[in-house]
Amino acid sequence: QVQLVESGGGLVQSGGSLRLSCAASGFSFRTSTMRWYRQAPGKERELVAAITSGGGSRNYADSVKGRFTISRDNAKNTVYLQMNSLKPEDTAVYYCNTITSRVYWGQGTQVTVSS
């Protein structure tokens, strides 16, 4: 079955960096667009970044442009989110996402940025 397992979250000071990973299995990763979403307390889940199957097209939310970078390694079935210059407002649970026959989500990884 489809599995998405996020890792790499944690507590970091404002201005710091984290790298999230999402290990995927159970579907054709190399032909799938992958996305990172986040959900802060009391807020709706929002799209942070997306990358197409070959990595040729990447899109970002305005709030993270210039600070976050999405990438993928199709040989490792893994998608990454490099987060630099983190701000307290980046605090959220970050989720990996893909859509095949249905929408799939990982369990999420908590990112907390202290001021």
C-alpha positions, -999 to +999 in steps of 0.1 A: +000+000+000+010+036-004+032+049+025+046+084+030+069+088+060+081+122+070+111+129+091+135+158+100+112+181+120+122+196+153+128+227+173+149+255+158+156+291+165+144+319+142+168+322+113+178+285+115+174+257+090+159+223+088+157+196+061+126+175+059+125+142+042+096+121+029+102+084+021+076+070-003+066+035-012+038+015-027+033+036-059+052+048-089+072+076-072+092+086-102+060+094-122+042+113-094+041+149-085+050+153-048+039+181-025+046+195+009+017+210+030+017+224+064-009+231+091-005+255+119-027+253+150-061+268+143-054+272+106-062+253+075-037+230+058-019+250+031+003+240+002+039+249+007+057+235-023+053+210-052+076+193-076+068+174-108+079+138-115+112+147-131+119+177-109+116+201-139+089+222-124+087+235-088+062+258-072+062+275-039+038+294-017+046+331-017+053+330+020+083+306+015+097+317-018+134+323-016+137+304+017+125+269+010+136+245-017+118+213-027+138+185-043+136+148-050+157+117-055+139+093-077+165+066-070+157+068-033+120+074-036+124+104-014+113+141-016+130+168+005+121+202+018+151+224+027+139+252+049+163+281+055+158+315+073+130+299+094+105+322+111+081+316+140+052+317+115+067+286+098+057+266+130+034+239+119+030+202+112+045+195+078+029+168+056+040+150+025+013+144-002+007+127-035-023+118-056-027+085-074-061+069-074-068+090-043-051+115-021-024+102+002-009+119+033+020+111+056+017+112+093+033+146+095+064+160+112+063+189+137+084+220+130+087+245+158+105+278+153+113+298+184+117+336+184 
